[in-house]
Amino acid sequence: MARKTWKKEDGRQKVHFSIQDPMKKPGGHSKTIYLNNFKNFYEKNKGSDLDIMLEVKDKNVSAIKCINTLEKDENIKYLEMDWAKYKYSILEKSHKNYLELRKLLKDKNSYPSLEFYNIIEESFEIEESPKDYVNSLNHVWGYFKNKATEKEKNNYFRLIKSYENGLTKGETVKNFLYKLSVKYDEKYLYKSYYFEL
C-alpha cells in the first residue's frame, strides 16, 4: 500500500529486511542475514529506489556481507578485507572451511562473493570442535609468543590446558587473548570478528 502512494518528493522509500529466527517468538530477528535470502529479496526488488535497512543482531557484519555481494566493482580485495576479519573465527569452527575459503580467494580474477559468504555462514552453524578451537587460539597466541611476559605465557598455557580438560570455557581463553591484543596494540586482531562473533 505504501508503495502505491509514495511520491518522489517523499524521498527514498525505506524497507526493513529481516529473517525470522526459528528459535525465537514471531518477530524475533535472526543473528545474521543469510545471504541467499537477501539476494532473492534484492533481485525481486531490483530497479526500485529503495533504502534497505537490515533488522538483525549483527547489523554491521551483515551490512558488509550484503554490500560486498551487491558490489558492482567485483574486486576480490573487498572479500580479502572481510576475510581478514573472519579468518580466525572460521578457523575456530572448521579448519576444512578455513582452507576452502583461502583457496577460493586465490583466484584474483574471480569474485565468488556468494560462495564465500555461504561457506562463512555454514561455518557458524558447525558445533564447536575443541581441536579446531585450540588451533585458532594457538594461531592468535602466535602474535604474542615473543612479546608476552613470562607470567602471560604461563597464564596462557594454564588456560589452554584447563580448557582442554573441560575445566575452563573457551571464552575465558579468548578474553585473555583479547586483553593481550589491546595491551600489545594488535589492531588486526582486536578489530577482527574473532572476539565478537
Contacts in CASP RR format, 6 or more apart in sequence:
PFRMAT RR
TARGET T0000
AUTHOR 0000-0000-0000
METHOD contacts of the structure
MODEL  1
MARKTWKKEDGRQKVHFSIQDPMKKPGGHSKTIYLNNFKNFYEKNKGSDL
DIMLEVKDKNVSAIKCINTLEKDENIKYLEMDWAKYKYSILEKSHKNYLE
LRKLLKDKNSYPSLEFYNIIEESFEIEESPKDYVNSLNHVWGYFKNKATE
KEKNNYFRLIKSYENGLTKGETVKNFLYKLSVKYDEKYLYKSYYFEL
2 13 0 8 1.000
3 13 0 8 1.000
6 13 0 8 1.000
12 49 0 8 1.000
12 50 0 8 1.000
12 51 0 8 1.000
13 48 0 8 1.000
13 49 0 8 1.000
13 50 0 8 1.000
13 51 0 8 1.000
14 50 0 8 1.000
14 51 0 8 1.000
14 52 0 8 1.000
14 53 0 8 1.000
15 45 0 8 1.000
15 50 0 8 1.000
15 51 0 8 1.000
15 52 0 8 1.000
15 53 0 8 1.000
16 52 0 8 1.000
16 53 0 8 1.000
16 54 0 8 1.000
16 55 0 8 1.000
17 33 0 8 1.000
17 38 0 8 1.000
17 41 0 8 1.000
17 52 0 8 1.000
17 53 0 8 1.000
17 54 0 8 1.000
17 55 0 8 1.000
18 27 0 8 1.000
18 28 0 8 1.000
18 29 0 8 1.000
18 30 0 8 1.000
18 54 0 8 1.000
18 55 0 8 1.000
18 56 0 8 1.000
19 29 0 8 1.000
19 30 0 8 1.000
19 33 0 8 1.000
19 34 0 8 1.000
19 37 0 8 1.000
19 56 0 8 1.000
20 26 0 8 1.000
20 27 0 8 1.000
20 28 0 8 1.000
20 29 0 8 1.000
20 30 0 8 1.000
21 28 0 8 1.000
21 29 0 8 1.000
21 30 0 8 1.000
21 31 0 8 1.000
29 55 0 8 1.000
29 56 0 8 1.000
29 57 0 8 1.000
30 56 0 8 1.000
30 57 0 8 1.000
31 56 0 8 1.000
31 57 0 8 1.000
31 58 0 8 1.000
32 56 0 8 1.000
32 57 0 8 1.000
32 58 0 8 1.000
32 61 0 8 1.000
32 62 0 8 1.000
32 65 0 8 1.000
32 121 0 8 1.000
32 124 0 8 1.000
33 54 0 8 1.000
33 56 0 8 1.000
33 62 0 8 1.000
33 65 0 8 1.000
33 66 0 8 1.000
34 121 0 8 1.000
35 65 0 8 1.000
35 66 0 8 1.000
35 69 0 8 1.000
35 114 0 8 1.000
35 117 0 8 1.000
35 118 0 8 1.000
35 121 0 8 1.000
36 114 0 8 1.000
36 118 0 8 1.000
38 66 0 8 1.000
38 69 0 8 1.000
39 69 0 8 1.000
39 114 0 8 1.000
42 52 0 8 1.000
42 66 0 8 1.000
42 70 0 8 1.000
52 66 0 8 1.000
54 62 0 8 1.000
54 63 0 8 1.000
54 66 0 8 1.000
56 62 0 8 1.000
58 197 0 8 1.000
61 193 0 8 1.000
61 197 0 8 1.000
64 82 0 8 1.000
65 82 0 8 1.000
65 117 0 8 1.000
68 78 0 8 1.000
68 79 0 8 1.000
68 82 0 8 1.000
68 113 0 8 1.000
68 117 0 8 1.000
69 113 0 8 1.000
69 114 0 8 1.000
69 117 0 8 1.000
71 78 0 8 1.000
71 111 0 8 1.000
71 113 0 8 1.000
74 111 0 8 1.000
74 113 0 8 1.000
75 111 0 8 1.000
76 105 0 8 1.000
76 107 0 8 1.000
76 108 0 8 1.000
76 109 0 8 1.000
76 110 0 8 1.000
76 111 0 8 1.000
78 113 0 8 1.000
79 105 0 8 1.000
79 111 0 8 1.000
79 112 0 8 1.000
79 113 0 8 1.000
79 116 0 8 1.000
80 105 0 8 1.000
83 101 0 8 1.000
83 105 0 8 1.000
83 116 0 8 1.000
84 188 0 8 1.000
84 192 0 8 1.000
85 191 0 8 1.000
85 192 0 8 1.000
85 193 0 8 1.000
86 101 0 8 1.000
86 120 0 8 1.000
86 192 0 8 1.000
86 193 0 8 1.000
86 197 0 8 1.000
87 98 0 8 1.000
87 101 0 8 1.000
87 192 0 8 1.000
88 136 0 8 1.000
88 139 0 8 1.000
88 140 0 8 1.000
88 189 0 8 1.000
88 192 0 8 1.000
88 194 0 8 1.000
89 123 0 8 1.000
89 124 0 8 1.000
89 136 0 8 1.000
89 192 0 8 1.000
89 193 0 8 1.000
89 194 0 8 1.000
89 197 0 8 1.000
90 97 0 8 1.000
90 98 0 8 1.000
90 101 0 8 1.000
90 120 0 8 1.000
90 123 0 8 1.000
91 98 0 8 1.000
91 132 0 8 1.000
91 135 0 8 1.000
91 136 0 8 1.000
91 139 0 8 1.000
92 128 0 8 1.000
92 132 0 8 1.000
92 133 0 8 1.000
92 135 0 8 1.000
92 136 0 8 1.000
92 137 0 8 1.000
92 194 0 8 1.000
93 123 0 8 1.000
93 124 0 8 1.000
93 126 0 8 1.000
93 128 0 8 1.000
93 129 0 8 1.000
93 132 0 8 1.000
94 123 0 8 1.000
94 126 0 8 1.000
94 129 0 8 1.000
94 132 0 8 1.000
95 132 0 8 1.000
95 135 0 8 1.000
97 119 0 8 1.000
97 120 0 8 1.000
97 122 0 8 1.000
97 123 0 8 1.000
97 126 0 8 1.000
100 119 0 8 1.000
101 116 0 8 1.000
101 119 0 8 1.000
101 120 0 8 1.000
104 112 0 8 1.000
104 115 0 8 1.000
104 116 0 8 1.000
104 119 0 8 1.000
105 116 0 8 1.000
124 197 0 8 1.000
130 163 0 8 1.000
130 164 0 8 1.000
133 163 0 8 1.000
133 170 0 8 1.000
134 160 0 8 1.000
134 163 0 8 1.000
134 164 0 8 1.000
136 194 0 8 1.000
137 160 0 8 1.000
137 163 0 8 1.000
137 170 0 8 1.000
137 173 0 8 1.000
137 174 0 8 1.000
137 177 0 8 1.000
138 160 0 8 1.000
140 177 0 8 1.000
140 181 0 8 1.000
140 189 0 8 1.000
140 194 0 8 1.000
141 156 0 8 1.000
141 177 0 8 1.000
143 180 0 8 1.000
143 181 0 8 1.000
143 184 0 8 1.000
143 186 0 8 1.000
143 188 0 8 1.000
143 189 0 8 1.000
144 152 0 8 1.000
144 156 0 8 1.000
144 177 0 8 1.000
144 180 0 8 1.000
144 181 0 8 1.000
144 184 0 8 1.000
144 186 0 8 1.000
145 153 0 8 1.000
147 184 0 8 1.000
148 156 0 8 1.000
148 180 0 8 1.000
152 180 0 8 1.000
155 176 0 8 1.000
156 173 0 8 1.000
156 176 0 8 1.000
156 177 0 8 1.000
159 168 0 8 1.000
159 172 0 8 1.000
159 173 0 8 1.000
159 176 0 8 1.000
160 173 0 8 1.000
162 168 0 8 1.000
163 169 0 8 1.000
163 170 0 8 1.000
163 172 0 8 1.000
163 173 0 8 1.000
174 194 0 8 1.000
174 195 0 8 1.000
177 189 0 8 1.000
177 195 0 8 1.000
178 189 0 8 1.000
178 190 0 8 1.000
178 195 0 8 1.000
180 186 0 8 1.000
181 189 0 8 1.000
181 190 0 8 1.000
181 195 0 8 1.000
182 190 0 8 1.000
189 195 0 8 1.000
END
